[in-house]
Amino acid sequence: MLHQVNDHSLGSGGQSRASLREDLQEFLGRETPLHQLDDLTKVNPVTLETVLRCLQARYMADVFYTNAGCTLVALNPFKPVPQLYTLELMREYHAASELQKLKPHIFTVAEQTYRNVKSLIHPVNQSIVVSGESGAGKTWTSRCLMKFYAVVAAAPTSWESPKIAERIEQRILNSNPVMEAFGNACTLRNNNSSRFGKFIQLQLNRAQQMTGAAVQTYLLEKTRVACQASSERNFHIFYQICKGASEDERLQWHLPKGAAFSWLPNPERTLEEDCFEVTREAMLHLGIDSTTQNNIFKVLAGLLHLGNIRFANSEDEAQPCQLMDNAKCSVRTSASLLGLREDMLLETVRIRTIRAGKQQQVFRKPCPQAECDTRRDCLAKVVYERLFDWLVSVINSSICADPDAWTAFIGLLDVYGFESFPNNSLEQLCINYANEKLQQHFVAHYLRAQQEEYALEGLEWSFVSYQDNQTCLDLIEGSPISVCSLLNEECRLNRPSSAAQLQTRIEGALAGSPCLGHNKLSREPSFIVVHYAGPVRYLTAGLVEKNKDPVPPELTELLQLSQDPLLTVLFPTQPKEKTQEEPPGQSRAPALTVVSKFKASLEQLLLVLHSTTPHYIRCIKPNSQGQPQTFLQEEVLSQLEACGLVETIHISAAGFPIRVSHQNFMERYASLRRLRPHTPSGLHNLCAARGHSGQLPCSEETTLQTVLRDLLHALPALTRTAATPADPLHCGKTKVFMTESTLELLEGRRAQVLEQCARCIQSGWRRHQYRKQERQRQAAVLIQAAIRSWLTRKHIQRLHAAATVIKRGWQKWRVRMACLASKELDGIEEKPFSQVPGSLSSSPLPPGQSRLQGAIIRLWPLGLVLANAAVGVRGFQRKLVVCACLQLPSGNPSTCTVQTAQGQTGVMSIRALPQGSIKFHCRKSPLRYADICPEPSPYSVTGFNQILLERHGPVHV
């Protein structure tokens, strides 16, 4: 998709800007929403506008982490998001088999560094560079990273005491609140801005378990103790002791409620960092007992009272400056808290000691008001600097492990972000100088290293133009002439510095640098340095004095005489013998300046970073007001341009971030040879697929070359079916380079091949199972058929035997019934009678009655039934039916009589009176089974005796 859009953009290069905007709108309206793009390299086209819209969409959807190639972009939410940093989420990222499938997070970077240490791939040591502007969230990010390592790399309790293991992890975590209290402050851009740089080295043993840590600090902004910009605050610890001290501690430290201090501006502001109890508890875990804590807070209270000392110019220059009326109490209180004598404190601050000549004669000269203020501020700064360095050493002694106990480390670098204020001085110059060096490190390690690797592998690569800041670094630290060298030279000259003269020297000596500018409209002497993040104007006033950072020896001697146990440790007494043996010329040796010390420590830090595998987290501040759900495009755009994020995305998307050795590539994708086409149509793409590296290296084995060559033959067919770019993979001399889309393509095809193999195995197994089941089924059918046939034969045999028994029994019963019925009949024989006139045959009947009589005669059994029925015909009709059925004469009623039972229904007997002896009995049979039939027919009429007519001859009724 990326290449298609790029090709489209190349083809339409002559179109207007409106056409480009239409393309961007079309991209934004696609199916995939912008907030679902986890990697900025998937944005098309890769421009500042599209990247900015993607970050804004994700930020408004409460998604604050986004990948940008090898860099993680972290947006400051400016609101608590506790669900993003829970222990369950830490364990989920730690236990994930494939980190790429999880959402971008700082835990992804942390887990990747931890796995790199476990893999023991050179270089084993890892480092995470957290960069960004002030207020972008660098301190919070470093804090969360330390919590993650304390969870996943904790030592098991079975190896050592649980209390010791817990104490090590807790001490490492408790170093954060202590260092933030003494080294962070509220600035215009950030409520918890780090005013020093720190490199935290998390030490791991051979089992990749955290055994300790070490902290190294850089360039503490000690001037903040005595000088704070408008609307800014001093270090957090001063507000903590003023707001969190108990009543007894307030009396002991002379900090009454509502007291005003010159070095404590904006005390009414309440921040969540002003938590005194958290700091004290963390100090206890680090081994700083309550007594030592009280000494520390007492010294800090003494510095606050020292800032209330005000001087007034004396009318006589030979006399020291006078104290203001309200300053005498402050001097007494400050001297008491610092363990100093009040008179010695005033004398040291107001009178300067000068040593001159070979004899080192001592001259005492009263200082003017401005110099008195400077010496007072210098006293406070040197005390606070020594106190901060002592705290760092105590923390290191508490959490650092023995050199033999750890073998690798993971470094967390949290440095001050790029700063640009209306008035910038030496502090901002050093801070921006450090950011320039880190930007160069990023450019050198990632952008340039990638392109050089492509060249070494023999790949033809179109270089991306990125912002190289070497010119700016040459202006600041170059040799022989640079801003730093000119400042150091001014310090060595030991002459009164002039701001205008320094500006003239800088503009004259460095006029040829393209990164140097000047503002002709500025009333104050200054010069402009064009940094990678933008131009910054530096005031030349006070640069030389701050670079010298002079500490008058009498101030150090005064502090060495302090009765306070803490100051005695911070300012130990120097042996006098050593000072006497020093040659006279050594005092003239130039002192080490601030710029020189900072440059040396920065070079040492970069050496450590170059010896590790670096990882980058770019923190972005959505707005300068610190408001959640507010995304100001102009401010974010300047940060994206400053950190070179767009160039990073360009080279990551257009380059080949996936690099696999030939051996590993062959082992993983050897199965893709099954997809090789039968026709050699892809042979012409082999050279293109190899890049322009020529033949494969001869050092590879023949099998490796064969497999790799077959895979390269199969790739063109894969790319045609997947609609990916025509040249998706490059084969270098030792590695195979590919893009994310190519990796997805290969993994998809590999999954298809594995699926086919799995299907073959499954089909063979299913075929075997089917055949086995079919054989079992046939055998079961055969057994079932045999058993069913045997059961059927047995059943038929039983039915046949039963039928035979029933048949015989039925026949015997019929015979027996016939015999019983014959015995019941009357034994009187009928005499023959003659036909008389007027018989039925001789008496004519009407046609209708004749037809009825014929029907009745033909159905005479049915007629008897009807005549005998309980219901139906009655009276004469019944007699007529009986006569008709028996063919009795109907003309003369005296010839026969029909008798019926009285009170009963039916015919009881029929007798012919004069003509014959016929008797018809229709009464219930005494036989028990006369009315029972084994299988009665539904059409038969039962319940009557058989009618037997015994005739010995023709009967005439």
PyMOL commands that set and color helices and strands:
alter all, ss='L'
color gray80, all
select helices_A, chain A and resi 2-11+17-28+34-36+40-42+48-60+82-84+87-95+99-101+106-119+138-152+162-183+222-225+236-244+247-253+276-285+290-306+325-338+342-350+369-399+403-405+426-456+470-477+483-493+499-509+543-548+553-560+565-570+576-581+584-588+594-610+633-642+645-654+662-675+680-689+702-722+740-824+847-858+860-868+876-886+893-895
alter helices_A, ss='H'
color red, helices_A
select strands_A, chain A and resi 65-68+71-75+126-132+184-185+193-194+197-204+210-218+311-312+322-323+351-356+361-366+408-414+516-517+526-531+534-539+613-620+658-661+729-731+735-738+896-900+907-912+919-921
alter strands_A, ss='S'
color yellow, strands_A
deselect
rebuild
show_as cartoon
